[in-house]
Amino acid sequence: MIIKKMSLVVSWFLLGLGLSVLIGTASYAQDTGLGYSEAPFALIENATEAIGDTPLAAIQAASADKEEITEETSVEQGDYAFSTVTFNYIGVSAITKQVNDDWQFICRAGGLMQPEELTERCGVPAATAEALYTNFLEALSSNE
């Protein structure tokens, strides 16, 4: 009887802990598309206003806080740029799109996004996502 009660208490504790983690994560992220952000940094309220003259400038414009942002690697394919940046020493990958002469922030995620994520989360066409990812890996290997 005591074991059943203890296991019930532990189960409720774990459930509550899991829900609090999910709720905390959801507060920093949109599901998909323009303004998607998996990284633990707040975005400006209207991500469509995140415009810059370079992909890095657009990524910086999307940040609600003034984190220290440095660009590691960036490749372009068509109208899209795939960049890896460091936000306060945390690696993030980001997508920006060229609109006329400017770049617009599209989305970002912690770590290196795979081609499927570029398509599903950021709306990058599949062929472009694959080319961006391949070009990015080539750029990394040539930097070594």
C-alpha angles and dihedrals in degrees: 000000000000090000091053091050092047092049089049091051091047091048092052091047092052092046091051092047092050093049093049090052091049093048092048092050093047091055090065099042141062117208101244145325131034109015097015108157127176093169119101094247127098120247126215113270096251109039091187086074092060098106130150141164090246133031090253092051090053091049090050091048090055093058115100091196124049099247120170102261123188127176117231104177134352132183130181130214119176108315095341134087124198112203137177114210137173118234109194090330095314117118116234133172119215141186125216129178129214113239111182104311096336135076122234124205111241108171147322138203138185113266126002114326116223121226091262090054091049088056100039100038103029104029095239111157110256096243091048091047091053092048092047092051093046092047090047093053090048090051090051093050092048090052092058 
